Amino acid sequence: MRAAGLLVFPPGTAAEPYRSFYSADRWESLASLFLETHHSLLSIPSTPLLHIALSAGLSALKTPSCHSAFASSSSNASSSVTSVCPICSTELNELARNVPYVHHTKSHVENDPVVLPNGRIYGREKLMAINVKLGTPEGKVRDPTDMSQLYDLTQVKKVFIS
């Protein structure tokens, strides 16, 4: 009977419940209800499958160094090393900012790992080679992902994996 009443009352009516039936909020709720019903009938997720797949792929590649201010990438002109990391590229960097970091169940540790005072771990040989390229003073070491910090070589500790 209320649906038939809509034929009698015009859209600008003050009579309830017909005034609320014609309100803009009602049309928005009907549109969202239609989409929910359509998606549930066809078993379509509310988030597009492309977004889900892209998020999973970006999360599988994202590491803490991807959003470092000093991360080496093809888009960083001051970088001495070129990276092929897709997360570091200008196209995907903003898209990947809110996805979680990758969680590897198998560890890939370099030979002779050392830890810097900021908690980052590197292979001693590679860390020293990078510091030679950066021109770090003798007896000092610089973190490649945070170049603002200069540490004394005595602060670098050997890591024993257990």
N, C-alpha and C positions, 0 to 999 in steps of 0.2 A: 504494500500500500504506500510505503514511503517513496518507492521508486516511481509509482504512478503520480504521487504528489509533486514530484519534480517537474512533471508536465504542466502542472497548474501554477506553481510558484516560479516567478522569473529569477534570474541570477542575483539581482539586487535586493531580494526580499529580506525583511527583518525577522521573519517568522522562523523560529527554531523547530525542528532540526535542519530545515532546508538551507538556512543561511550557512551553517557549518558544512553542509554537503557541497556548496558552491565555493567555499573558501580556497585560496591558493594552497594552503597547507594540506588540504584534503587531496588536491590533485597530485602533490608531491608524494604523499603517503600511498596513494593508489599506484603511482608510477613505480615506487620502490617495491610495493607488494607484488606488482606484475612481474618485475625483474626477479624477485626472490622465487616466485612460483615457477616462472619459466626455467630458472637455473636448477631448481630442485627437481622439476619434472624430467629434465634432460641430463641430470647429474653433472652439471657444469659448476666448477668451483667459482666462488665470488671473486677471487683474484684471478686475473688472466693467466693461463698456463705459460705464456711467454715470460711473464714477470717471475713466476715461480722457478722456471728453468734458468733464467738469467741470474736470479739471486743465488741459486745453488751453485752455478758455475763461477760466479764472482766470489762467493764465499770460499770455494775450494782453492782459489788462487790468492786470496787476500792474506797478507802478513802485516805485522805491526810496522815494518819499514815502508809499506806502501803509502802511508799518509804522513811520513816524516817530512819536515820542512827542508831537509837536506838530502832527501832520497834522490838517487841518480835516476834520471829518466830522459827519454828523448825530448821531452818538453822543457826540461830544465837546462837553460843555456849555460849556466855556470858549472854544470856537472862535468867531471873529468871522465866519467865512465858512462857508457850508454847502456840502458836497460831495455829488455824486450818484454818487461812485465806489462800485461794488458791493464792491470789495475792502476798502474802509474801513468798510463796514457791520459791525455787531456779529455778524451772522449768518455772514458769510463770511470775516471777518478771520482766525480761527484755522485754517480750512480752507486758506486760501491762503498761510499762513506758510511752508510747505515747498516750494511750487512755484517754479520759476525765474522770474526777471524777464523781461519782454517784451523782444524784440530787434527793433527797427524797422530795416528796411533803408533806408527813406526818412526823411530827417531833416526835422523840422518846427522850424525855428529862428525865433524871434521877431526883430523888428527891433532893431538895435543890441544884440547880445548882450554880456553882461559876465560875468566869472567872479569868484566870491567866493574868499577864501583857503582855504575848505574844499573847493573844486573844483566846486561847483554852479554851473550857468550859468542865467541869467535874462535876459529882455529888460530893458534899463535902465528904460524907461518904466513897465512893470508893477512892477518891483522898487521903484522910487521911490514909486509909487502905494500899494503895500501898506505900505511903511514909513511913509507919511503917515497911513494908517488905523491903524497900530499905535502911532502917537505916538512914533516913534523920534526921539531928539534930533538937532538940526541937525548935519550933517557926519558922521553915523554911519549905518550900515546894518545891518539884521538879516536873517538868512536866514529866509524864511517856514517852512521845514521844520525848522529847528533854532533856536528862539527864544532859547536860552541864550547864544548867541554874538553879541556886538556888535562889528562891524568898523568901522574908520575908512574914510571914503569914499575916501581915497587908496589903500587896499588893493584896491579894486575895479578890475580890469583889463579893458580892451576885448578881445573875442575876434574874431580874424580867421579866417574859415572858409576852408580851402584844399581 
